[in-house]
Amino acid sequence: MKRLMTGVASGALLAVLAGCSAPNEPAAGSQAAATETEAPVTVADAEQFLADATTELREFSEFGARTAWVQNNFITHDTNWLLERMSTQGTEMAVRLATETARFNELEMTTEMSRQMNVLRAGITLPAPADSAAAARLSELTTRMGSAYSTGLMEIDGEMVDHNELENIMRTSRDPEFLSHVWAGWRDSYNPEQMSTDYAEMVEIANAGARDLGFSDLAEMWLSNYDMPADEMEAEVERLWGQVEPLYEQLHCAVRSELNGLYGDEIQAADGPIRADLLGNMWAQSWASLADVASVSDAGPAYDLTQLLVDAEYDQIRMVETAETFFTSLGMEELPDTFWERSLIIQPRDRQVACHASAWNLDSVDDLRIKMCTRVNADDFVTVHHELGHNFYQRAYNQQDFLFQGGAHDGFHEAIGDFIALSVTPDYLVQIGLLDAADVPDASADLGLLMDTALDKIAFLPFAVMMDQWRWRVLRGEIQPDNYNDAWWELRESYQGIVPPVERGENAFDPGSKYHIANNVPYLRYFLSFIMQFQFHEAACEMAGWEGPLHRCSIYGNEEVGARFNAMMEMGASQPWPDALEAFTGTREMDGSAIIAYFQPLMTHLEAENADRDCGW
């Protein structure tokens, strides 16, 4: 499910700072350099500081984004060097500015100014202590880990295969021995022992940087970006997970039973956890490719979207054009010509690129692009809707103050495109000419369609929670380097009910097999986005006057919904996220109940099917 490995690079800090490193010595005007004889700071001083910081960041941001774009599209020794240099300079600047915000802590400022100060203080992914050597070292570590992930290769039948193709093998093969081989081979391809060592050193430096900024550790710093205290946000995540966990447990039980029937007890037992490599995805984060295995009895056949795309002779460009049309059908303007001229949509054959799909705004105005090694299949059809959601969001808020050019929180950015993708219903496919009206499945097929969606989305939820649970515990020192891998699998079994197909050696670093670990991208955003995309969908369908089952609703072509949706996006990060959520949904609280409502027919069916099974693990 490449959609879940996506990212966003926007003008406001993220293009410069995501996965970057550390600070320089504080500037002469910072608190660290202040003397007792200096006059007290004023609100006017704070206003001038924010204006100067905004100018400096805006100017550097475009340089940083373009440097990162080149490195992502031409991965060489030299572009890695350039990215390291840019990362070091960018984060030295950002942490210097973050440190300077302490001068104004005691001032009574406007709400807007306080939010801007907090963006500067907490909006850095990886800080480091006030030491230029630490900045350079952290940049070296993060670039090496990211490059190792993107360039990892595995030999299969005498050919060196990259992870993009290995993912395809995991999606399509049903040979358990081969799946186990590929699964383990990928985790050996990126030099896991070195990555584990680098990761541990990175944690030490970044935690020291977080402490210098007033946080107990980097985990607290990451969790402080949600308009509430860090401990309350962590409790909120567990509350939301508790709302949807019963549906996941029923899905796990049903899929395990089907895999047992396919492979037998020696490969997959009828009870206990599931073998990770049998779930159709390199990380077992989506089980969508098991739709042919984990079918719902008496549900009727679901259409094959991949085959529909192939039969309609779609190519990669047409896939992206179709996604753009969805947004324009809501009343939004087309993407600029430069999007089509400058995006990377098809994987080149002459060089190594970072195939991880991402969306970019390189100048914080309208130099919008996506970078994606697109394939003509159902997964990537959803992915392009997701990526363009980032781009339309970026353009919507580009009139905001530079420091507010971002999502209301990071989960908003990820939810936007996936909310649109929930409208990729049979009726929508008819509207765009992919499906004949006579072939639209009737209500008897709804369980099958819901099962297909659940294999994609519900299977993902515990993975998204445990990813950052592992990192938070590492960052707090609760998990030590010699226990990185064992703790990873303890959490995966606890949350997901899965286990590795083979024994993991002492040098294994399986967290590094995931892009977001190797590249230090916080993952909580994806879990929150899944909660909110269903909230958005439910609210939009109510706005549109939809009266049928929630899973059959499509807002394609509804400009009234589009106008209200765009108004929320235009807010960017200028208001607390509950305000942005309320502007579109009418509620100020994230809530998983829309997921349960969407999947209720499937939930009822699975509970009946699993009634005589032991659904624990």
C-alpha positions as CSV (number, residue, x, y, z in Angstrom):
1,M,0.0,0.0,0.0
2,K,2.3,2.7,-1.2
3,R,-0.2,5.3,-0.2
4,L,0.9,4.7,3.4
5,M,4.5,5.2,2.6
6,T,3.9,8.7,1.2
7,G,5.2,11.9,2.4
8,V,4.8,15.6,1.9
9,A,7.4,18.3,1.5
10,S,6.0,21.8,2.0
11,G,7.5,25.2,2.2
12,A,7.0,25.8,5.9
13,L,10.1,24.1,7.4
14,L,9.4,20.5,6.5
15,A,11.2,20.6,3.2
16,V,14.3,21.9,5.0
17,L,14.0,20.1,8.4
18,A,12.3,16.7,8.0
19,G,14.9,14.1,8.8
20,C,17.6,16.8,9.2
21,S,19.8,17.6,12.0
22,A,21.1,20.2,14.4
23,P,22.0,23.7,15.6
24,N,24.9,26.0,15.7
25,E,26.0,28.2,18.6
26,P,23.2,30.6,19.7
27,A,23.2,33.9,17.9
28,A,24.3,37.0,19.8
29,G,20.7,38.0,20.4
30,S,19.6,34.7,21.9
31,Q,18.8,34.0,25.6
32,A,22.1,32.1,25.9
33,A,24.0,35.2,24.9
34,A,21.9,37.7,26.9
35,T,23.4,39.6,29.7
36,E,21.9,41.1,32.8
37,T,22.4,44.6,31.4
38,E,20.2,44.0,28.4
39,A,16.9,45.8,28.3
40,P,13.8,43.6,28.7
41,V,12.3,42.4,25.5
42,T,9.0,43.8,24.2
43,V,6.2,42.7,22.0
44,A,7.7,44.8,19.3
45,D,11.0,42.9,19.7
46,A,9.0,39.6,19.3
47,E,7.3,40.9,16.2
48,Q,10.6,41.9,14.6
49,F,12.1,38.5,15.5
50,L,9.2,36.7,13.9
51,A,9.4,38.8,10.8
52,D,13.1,38.3,10.4
53,A,12.8,34.5,11.1
54,T,10.1,34.2,8.5
55,T,12.2,35.9,5.9
56,E,15.2,33.8,6.6
57,L,13.3,30.5,6.6
58,R,11.4,31.3,3.5
59,E,14.6,32.1,1.6
60,F,16.3,29.0,2.8
61,S,13.3,26.7,2.3
62,E,13.3,26.9,-1.4
63,F,17.0,26.2,-1.6
64,G,16.5,23.2,0.8
65,A,13.6,21.8,-1.1
66,R,15.3,22.0,-4.5
67,T,18.5,20.4,-3.1
68,A,16.4,17.6,-1.6
69,W,14.5,17.2,-4.8
70,V,17.7,16.7,-6.8
71,Q,19.1,14.2,-4.3
72,N,15.8,12.2,-4.3
73,N,15.8,12.0,-8.1
74,F,19.6,11.4,-8.6
75,I,21.0,9.4,-5.7
76,T,24.8,9.6,-6.0
77,H,27.7,10.2,-3.7
78,D,27.7,13.9,-4.7
79,T,24.0,14.6,-4.2
80,N,24.2,12.8,-0.8
81,W,27.0,15.2,0.0
82,L,24.9,18.2,-1.0
83,L,21.9,17.0,1.0
84,E,24.1,16.5,4.0
85,R,25.5,20.1,3.7
86,M,22.1,21.6,3.2
87,S,20.6,19.6,6.1
88,T,23.3,20.8,8.4
89,Q,23.0,24.4,7.4
90,G,19.2,24.3,7.5
91,T,18.8,22.8,10.9
92,E,21.6,24.9,12.4
93,M,19.5,27.9,11.3
94,A,16.2,26.4,12.6
95,V,17.5,25.3,16.0
96,R,19.1,28.7,16.4
97,L,15.7,30.3,15.8
98,A,14.0,27.8,18.1
99,T,16.5,28.6,20.9
100,E,15.9,32.4,20.4
101,T,12.2,32.0,21.0
102,A,13.0,31.4,24.7
103,R,13.8,35.2,25.0
104,F,10.0,35.8,24.6
105,N,8.6,33.2,26.9
106,E,7.4,35.6,29.6
107,L,5.8,38.1,27.2
108,E,2.0,38.4,26.8
109,M,1.7,38.0,23.0
110,T,-1.3,37.5,20.7
111,T,-2.5,34.0,20.0
112,E,-1.1,34.2,16.5
113,M,2.3,35.2,17.7
114,S,2.4,32.4,20.3
115,R,1.5,29.9,17.6
116,Q,4.2,31.1,15.4
117,M,6.7,30.9,18.3
118,N,5.6,27.3,18.9
119,V,6.1,26.4,15.2
120,L,9.6,27.6,15.5
121,R,10.2,25.8,18.8
122,A,8.6,22.4,18.2
123,G,8.5,22.1,14.4
124,I,11.9,20.4,14.0
125,T,12.0,16.7,13.4
126,L,15.6,16.1,14.7
127,P,17.3,18.8,16.7
128,A,20.8,18.5,18.2
129,P,22.7,20.3,20.9
130,A,24.3,23.7,20.3
131,D,27.4,22.2,18.7
132,S,28.2,22.6,15.0
133,A,30.1,19.2,15.1
134,A,27.0,17.5,16.4
135,A,25.0,19.1,13.6
136,A,27.3,17.8,10.9
137,R,27.4,14.4,12.6
138,L,23.6,14.1,12.8
139,S,23.3,15.1,9.1
140,E,25.8,12.5,8.2
141,L,23.9,9.8,10.1
142,T,20.5,10.6,8.7
143,T,21.7,10.9,5.1
144,R,23.5,7.6,5.3
145,M,20.5,5.8,6.8
146,G,18.1,7.3,4.2
147,S,20.5,6.5,1.3
148,A,21.0,2.9,2.5
149,Y,17.3,2.4,2.5
150,S,16.7,3.8,-1.0
151,T,19.7,2.0,-2.6
152,G,19.3,-1.4,-0.9
153,L,19.3,-4.3,-3.5
154,M,18.7,-8.0,-3.2
155,E,19.8,-10.7,-5.7
156,I,17.1,-12.8,-7.2
157,D,17.8,-15.3,-10.0
158,G,21.1,-13.6,-10.8
159,E,19.6,-10.1,-11.0
160,M,19.8,-7.3,-8.4
161,V,16.3,-6.2,-7.5
162,D,15.4,-2.9,-5.7
163,H,12.8,-2.6,-3.0
164,N,10.1,-1.3,-5.3
165,E,10.2,-4.7,-7.2
166,L,10.5,-6.6,-3.9
167,E,7.3,-5.0,-2.7
168,N,5.6,-6.2,-5.9
169,I,6.8,-9.7,-5.2
170,M,5.4,-9.7,-1.7
171,R,2.1,-8.5,-3.1
172,T,1.7,-11.1,-5.8
173,S,3.5,-14.3,-4.7
174,R,1.8,-17.1,-2.8
175,D,4.9,-19.3,-2.4
176,P,5.6,-19.2,1.4
177,E,9.3,-20.3,1.0
178,F,10.0,-17.6,-1.6
179,L,8.1,-15.0,0.4
180,S,10.2,-15.8,3.5
181,H,13.4,-15.5,1.4
182,V,12.4,-12.1,-0.1
183,W,11.1,-10.9,3.3
184,A,14.5,-11.6,5.0
185,G,16.6,-10.6,2.0
186,W,15.2,-7.1,2.0
187,R,16.0,-6.8,5.7
188,D,19.6,-7.8,5.0
189,S,20.0,-5.5,2.0
190,Y,20.4,-2.1,3.8
191,N,23.3,-3.1,6.1
192,P,21.1,-3.4,9.2
193,E,24.0,-3.6,11.7
194,Q,25.4,-0.3,10.5
195,M,21.9,1.3,10.4
196,S,21.2,0.1,14.0
197,T,24.5,1.7,15.2
198,D,23.7,4.9,13.3
199,Y,20.2,5.0,14.7
200,A,21.4,4.7,18.3
201,E,23.9,7.5,17.9
202,M,21.2,9.6,16.2
203,V,18.9,9.1,19.2
204,E,21.5,10.4,21.6
205,I,22.2,13.5,19.6
206,A,18.6,14.3,18.9
207,N,17.5,13.8,22.5
208,A,20.3,16.2,23.6
209,G,19.0,18.7,21.1
210,A,15.4,18.3,22.4
211,R,16.5,18.8,26.0
212,D,18.3,22.0,24.9
213,L,14.9,23.2,23.6
214,G,13.2,22.5,26.9
215,F,11.8,19.1,26.3
216,S,12.6,16.0,28.3
217,D,13.3,14.0,25.1
218,L,12.5,13.9,21.4
219,A,9.3,11.8,22.1
220,E,7.9,14.7,24.2
221,M,8.9,17.2,21.5
222,W,7.1,15.2,18.7
223,L,4.0,14.8,20.8
224,S,3.9,18.5,21.7
225,N,2.8,19.4,18.1
226,Y,-0.9,18.6,18.7
227,D,-2.2,21.6,20.7
228,M,-2.3,19.6,23.9
229,P,0.2,18.3,26.5
230,A,2.3,15.4,25.2
231,D,1.0,12.9,27.8
232,E,-2.6,13.8,26.9
233,M,-1.9,13.3,23.2
234,E,-0.4,9.9,23.8
235,A,-3.5,8.9,25.9
236,E,-5.7,10.3,23.1
237,V,-4.0,7.9,20.6
238,E,-4.7,4.9,22.8
239,R,-8.4,6.1,23.2
240,L,-8.8,6.2,19.5
241,W,-7.1,2.9,19.0
242,G,-9.5,1.4,21.6
243,Q,-12.5,2.5,19.5
244,V,-11.4,0.6,16.4
245,E,-9.5,-2.3,17.9
246,P,-12.5,-4.7,18.1
247,L,-12.9,-4.4,14.3
248,Y,-9.2,-5.2,13.8
249,E,-9.5,-8.3,16.0
250,Q,-12.4,-9.7,14.0
251,L,-10.5,-9.0,10.7
252,H,-7.3,-10.7,12.0
253,C,-9.3,-13.7,13.1
254,A,-11.0,-14.2,9.7
255,V,-7.8,-13.6,7.7
256,R,-5.8,-16.1,9.9
257,S,-8.5,-18.7,9.2
258,E,-8.3,-18.2,5.5
259,L,-4.4,-18.4,5.5
260,N,-4.6,-21.6,7.5
261,G,-6.9,-23.0,4.9
262,L,-4.6,-22.0,2.1
263,Y,-1.2,-23.0,3.6
264,G,-2.0,-25.6,6.3
265,D,-1.0,-25.8,9.9
266,E,2.8,-26.1,9.2
267,I,2.9,-22.7,7.5
268,Q,0.1,-20.9,9.3
269,A,-1.6,-22.2,12.5
270,A,-5.3,-21.8,13.0
271,D,-4.7,-19.9,16.2
272,G,-2.1,-17.5,17.6
273,P,-0.3,-14.8,15.6
274,I,0.0,-14.6,11.8
275,R,3.3,-15.0,9.9
276,A,4.2,-11.6,8.7
277,D,5.4,-12.5,5.2
278,L,2.0,-14.1,4.3
279,L,0.0,-10.9,4.4
280,G,0.8,-9.6,1.0
281,N,2.9,-6.6,2.0
282,M,6.6,-6.1,2.9
283,W,5.7,-4.7,6.3
284,A,2.3,-6.4,6.8
285,Q,0.8,-2.9,7.1
286,S,-1.8,-3.6,4.4
287,W,-3.4,-6.9,3.5
288,A,-5.1,-5.5,0.4
289,S,-3.5,-8.0,-1.9
290,L,-5.1,-10.9,-0.1
291,A,-8.5,-10.0,-1.5
292,D,-8.4,-13.2,-3.5
293,V,-7.6,-15.2,-0.4
294,A,-9.6,-13.6,2.4
295,S,-12.9,-13.3,0.6
296,V,-16.2,-13.0,2.4
297,S,-18.5,-15.9,1.8
298,D,-21.7,-15.4,-0.1
299,A,-20.7,-11.8,-0.8
300,G,-20.5,-12.0,-4.6
301,P,-17.4,-11.1,-6.6
302,A,-15.9,-7.6,-6.3
303,Y,-14.6,-5.9,-9.5
304,D,-10.8,-5.9,-10.1
305,L,-9.8,-2.2,-10.3
306,T,-6.3,-3.1,-11.5
307,Q,-7.8,-5.0,-14.4
308,L,-10.2,-2.2,-15.2
309,L,-7.3,0.2,-15.5
310,V,-5.4,-2.2,-17.7
311,D,-8.4,-2.8,-19.9
312,A,-9.0,0.9,-20.3
313,E,-5.3,1.3,-21.4
314,Y,-4.4,3.6,-18.6
315,D,-0.8,4.7,-18.3
316,Q,0.9,6.4,-15.4
317,I,0.1,9.9,-16.7
318,R,-3.5,9.2,-17.2
319,M,-3.7,7.8,-13.6
320,V,-2.5,11.2,-12.3
321,E,-4.8,13.2,-14.6
322,T,-7.8,11.2,-13.4
323,A,-6.9,12.0,-9.8
324,E,-6.6,15.7,-10.7
325,T,-10.1,15.6,-12.3
326,F,-11.6,14.5,-9.0
327,F,-10.3,17.7,-7.3
328,T,-11.4,19.9,-10.1
329,S,-14.8,18.3,-10.0
330,L,-15.1,19.8,-6.5
331,G,-14.6,23.3,-8.0
332,M,-10.8,23.6,-7.5
333,E,-8.5,24.9,-10.1
334,E,-6.3,22.6,-12.2
335,L,-2.7,22.1,-11.2
336,P,-0.2,24.4,-13.0
337,D,1.6,23.3,-16.2
338,T,4.8,23.1,-14.2
339,F,3.4,20.2,-12.2
340,W,3.4,18.1,-15.4
341,E,6.7,19.4,-16.6
342,R,8.6,18.8,-13.4
343,S,7.1,15.9,-11.5
344,L,8.6,12.5,-11.5
345,I,5.7,10.1,-12.3
346,I,7.5,7.2,-14.1
347,Q,10.5,5.4,-12.6
348,P,13.6,6.2,-14.7
349,R,15.8,3.4,-15.9
350,D,19.1,5.3,-16.0
351,R,19.6,6.1,-12.3
352,Q,18.6,5.4,-8.7
353,V,15.8,7.4,-7.3
354,A,13.8,7.4,-4.0
355,C,10.7,5.7,-5.2
356,H,8.9,6.5,-1.9
357,A,5.9,8.5,-3.1
358,S,5.8,12.1,-1.9
359,A,4.3,15.5,-2.8
360,W,6.2,18.7,-2.9
361,N,5.8,22.5,-3.0
362,L,9.2,23.7,-3.7
363,D,8.7,27.5,-3.6
364,S,5.8,27.7,-1.1
365,V,3.6,29.1,-3.9
366,D,2.7,26.9,-6.8
367,D,5.8,24.9,-7.8
368,L,3.8,21.8,-7.0
369,R,5.1,18.3,-7.9
370,I,4.8,14.6,-7.0
371,K,7.7,12.1,-7.0
372,M,6.4,8.5,-7.5
373,C,7.4,5.4,-9.4
374,T,3.9,4.9,-10.5
375,R,2.5,1.5,-11.6
376,V,-0.8,0.9,-13.3
377,N,-2.6,-0.9,-10.5
378,A,-5.4,-0.3,-7.9
379,D,-2.9,0.6,-5.1
380,D,-1.3,3.3,-7.1
381,F,-4.6,4.7,-8.4
382,V,-5.4,5.4,-4.7
383,T,-1.9,6.7,-4.1
384,V,-2.1,9.4,-6.8
385,H,-5.3,10.6,-5.2
386,H,-3.5,10.8,-1.9
387,E,-0.5,12.6,-3.3
388,L,-2.5,15.2,-5.1
389,G,-4.4,15.8,-1.9
390,H,-1.2,17.0,-0.5
391,N,-0.6,19.3,-3.5
392,F,-4.1,20.8,-3.4
393,Y,-3.8,21.4,0.4
394,Q,-0.4,23.1,-0.1
395,R,-1.9,25.4,-2.7
396,A,-4.9,26.1,-0.6
397,Y,-2.9,27.5,2.4
398,N,-0.2,29.2,0.4
399,Q,-1.7,32.6,1.3
400,Q,-1.1,32.0,5.0
401,D,1.8,33.4,6.9
402,F,4.8,31.2,6.0
403,L,5.0,29.6,9.4
404,F,1.3,28.5,9.1
405,Q,1.8,26.9,5.7
406,G,1.2,23.3,6.9
407,G,-1.6,21.1,8.0
408,A,-3.7,21.9,11.1
409,H,-1.7,19.0,12.4
410,D,0.3,16.5,10.4
411,G,-2.6,14.0,10.3
412,F,-4.7,16.5,8.3
413,H,-2.2,16.4,5.5
414,E,-2.3,12.7,5.2
415,A,-6.1,12.5,5.6
416,I,-7.0,14.8,2.8
417,G,-6.2,12.6,-0.2
418,D,-7.4,9.4,1.5
419,F,-10.7,11.1,2.3
420,I,-11.1,11.8,-1.5
421,A,-10.1,8.2,-2.2
422,L,-13.1,6.9,-0.1
423,S,-15.2,8.3,-2.9
424,V,-13.6,5.9,-5.4
425,T,-16.8,3.8,-5.4
426,P,-18.4,1.8,-8.2
427,D,-20.6,4.7,-9.1
428,Y,-17.6,7.0,-9.4
429,L,-15.8,4.5,-11.6
430,V,-18.9,4.5,-13.8
431,Q,-18.8,8.3,-14.0
432,I,-15.2,8.3,-15.2
433,G,-15.8,5.5,-17.7
434,L,-13.8,2.8,-16.0
435,L,-16.8,0.5,-15.1
436,D,-19.9,-0.2,-17.1
437,A,-23.1,0.7,-15.3
438,A,-24.4,-2.8,-15.9
439,D,-21.3,-4.2,-14.0
440,V,-21.9,-2.2,-10.8
441,P,-22.1,-4.7,-8.0
442,D,-25.5,-4.7,-6.3
443,A,-26.0,-4.6,-2.5
444,S,-25.2,-8.3,-2.2
445,A,-21.6,-7.5,-3.1
446,D,-21.2,-4.8,-0.4
447,L,-19.6,-7.2,2.1
448,G,-17.0,-8.1,-0.5
449,L,-16.2,-4.4,-1.2
450,L,-16.0,-3.6,2.5
451,M,-13.7,-6.6,3.1
452,D,-11.4,-5.3,0.3
453,T,-11.3,-1.9,2.0
454,A,-10.8,-3.3,5.5
455,L,-7.9,-5.4,4.3
456,D,-6.3,-2.1,3.2
457,K,-7.3,0.3,6.0
458,I,-8.3,-1.6,9.1
459,A,-5.2,-3.8,8.9
460,F,-3.1,-0.7,8.9
461,L,-4.3,0.8,12.1
462,P,-2.3,-1.2,14.7
463,F,0.8,-0.9,12.6
464,A,0.5,2.8,12.6
465,V,0.2,2.9,16.4
466,M,3.1,0.6,17.2
467,M,5.5,2.4,14.8
468,D,5.7,5.4,17.0
469,Q,5.1,3.5,20.2
470,W,8.5,1.8,19.4
471,R,10.1,5.1,18.7
472,W,8.7,6.9,21.7
473,R,10.1,4.1,23.9
474,V,13.5,4.2,22.2
475,L,13.7,8.0,22.6
476,R,12.7,7.8,26.3
477,G,15.4,5.2,26.9
478,E,12.8,2.5,27.7
479,I,14.2,0.4,24.8
480,Q,18.0,0.2,24.6
481,P,20.0,-0.5,21.4
482,D,20.7,-4.1,22.3
483,N,17.0,-4.7,22.5
484,Y,15.8,-2.7,19.4
485,N,14.8,-5.7,17.4
486,D,13.3,-7.8,20.1
487,A,11.2,-4.9,21.4
488,W,10.1,-4.2,17.8
489,W,8.6,-7.7,17.5
490,E,7.1,-7.6,20.9
491,L,5.1,-4.6,19.9
492,R,4.2,-6.0,16.6
493,E,2.8,-9.1,18.2
494,S,1.0,-7.2,20.9
495,Y,-0.7,-4.7,18.6
496,Q,-0.9,-6.6,15.3
497,G,-0.7,-10.2,16.2
498,I,2.1,-11.0,13.7
499,V,5.5,-12.7,14.0
500,P,8.5,-12.9,11.7
501,P,8.7,-15.9,9.4
502,V,12.3,-16.8,10.4
503,E,14.4,-16.3,13.5
504,R,15.9,-12.8,13.6
505,G,19.7,-12.7,14.3
506,E,21.5,-10.5,16.8
507,N,22.5,-8.1,14.0
508,A,19.0,-7.6,12.6
509,F,17.4,-4.1,12.6
510,D,14.0,-4.8,11.2
511,P,12.6,-1.3,12.1
512,G,15.0,0.0,9.4
513,S,13.1,-1.9,6.7
514,K,10.5,0.8,6.9
515,Y,11.1,4.1,5.1
516,H,9.8,6.2,7.9
517,I,12.3,4.7,10.4
518,A,15.3,5.0,8.2
519,N,14.4,8.5,7.2
520,N,13.1,9.7,10.6
521,V,9.5,10.6,9.5
522,P,7.1,10.6,12.5
523,Y,4.3,8.1,11.8
524,L,1.5,9.1,14.2
525,R,0.2,11.3,11.4
526,Y,-0.9,8.2,9.4
527,F,-2.9,6.8,12.2
528,L,-4.6,10.1,12.9
529,S,-5.3,10.5,9.2
530,F,-7.2,7.2,9.1
531,I,-9.4,8.3,11.9
532,M,-10.1,11.7,10.3
533,Q,-10.5,10.6,6.7
534,F,-13.6,8.6,7.8
535,Q,-14.8,11.6,9.8
536,F,-14.3,13.8,6.8
537,H,-16.2,11.3,4.6
538,E,-19.1,11.0,7.0
539,A,-19.4,14.8,7.3
540,A,-19.1,15.3,3.5
541,C,-21.8,12.7,2.7
542,E,-24.1,14.4,5.2
543,M,-23.4,17.7,3.6
544,A,-24.2,16.2,0.2
545,G,-27.5,14.8,1.5
546,W,-26.5,11.2,1.0
547,E,-29.0,8.8,2.6
548,G,-27.6,5.4,1.6
549,P,-24.9,3.3,3.2
550,L,-21.8,5.4,4.0
551,H,-19.5,3.1,2.1
552,R,-21.4,3.7,-1.2
553,C,-21.3,7.5,-1.0
554,S,-19.1,9.5,-3.4
555,I,-18.8,13.3,-3.4
556,Y,-17.3,13.4,-6.9
557,G,-18.7,16.5,-8.6
558,N,-20.1,18.2,-5.5
559,E,-18.9,21.8,-5.6
560,E,-20.8,22.7,-2.4
561,V,-18.8,20.1,-0.4
562,G,-15.7,21.2,-2.3
563,A,-16.1,24.8,-1.2
564,R,-16.4,24.0,2.5
565,F,-13.6,21.5,2.2
566,N,-11.3,24.1,0.5
567,A,-12.2,26.6,3.2
568,M,-10.8,24.2,5.8
569,M,-7.7,23.6,3.8
570,E,-7.1,27.3,3.4
571,M,-6.8,27.7,7.2
572,G,-3.5,25.7,7.1
573,A,-1.9,25.7,10.6
574,S,-3.2,29.1,11.5
575,Q,-5.7,27.8,14.1
576,P,-5.7,25.0,16.6
577,W,-6.6,21.7,14.9
578,P,-10.0,21.4,16.7
579,D,-11.0,24.7,15.0
580,A,-10.1,23.3,11.6
581,L,-11.8,20.0,12.2
582,E,-14.9,21.8,13.4
583,A,-14.9,24.0,10.3
584,F,-15.6,21.0,8.1
585,T,-17.1,18.3,10.3
586,G,-18.9,20.3,12.9
587,T,-17.1,18.5,15.8
588,R,-13.9,19.4,17.7
589,E,-12.9,15.9,18.7
590,M,-11.2,13.2,16.6
591,D,-13.5,10.2,16.7
592,G,-13.2,6.6,15.4
593,S,-17.0,6.0,15.4
594,A,-17.2,6.9,11.7
595,I,-14.9,3.9,10.9
596,I,-17.3,1.6,12.9
597,A,-20.3,3.1,11.1
598,Y,-18.6,2.6,7.7
599,F,-17.7,-1.0,8.3
600,Q,-20.7,-2.0,10.5
601,P,-22.2,-4.5,7.9
602,L,-18.8,-6.3,7.7
603,M,-18.3,-6.2,11.5
604,T,-21.6,-7.9,12.0
605,H,-20.7,-10.5,9.4
606,L,-17.2,-11.2,10.8
607,E,-18.5,-11.6,14.3
608,A,-20.9,-14.3,13.1
609,E,-18.2,-16.0,11.1
610,N,-15.8,-16.0,13.9
611,A,-18.2,-17.1,16.6
612,D,-16.7,-20.6,17.0
613,R,-13.0,-19.5,16.6
614,D,-10.5,-18.5,19.2
615,C,-9.7,-14.9,18.0
616,G,-6.9,-14.2,20.4
617,W,-3.2,-14.4,19.8
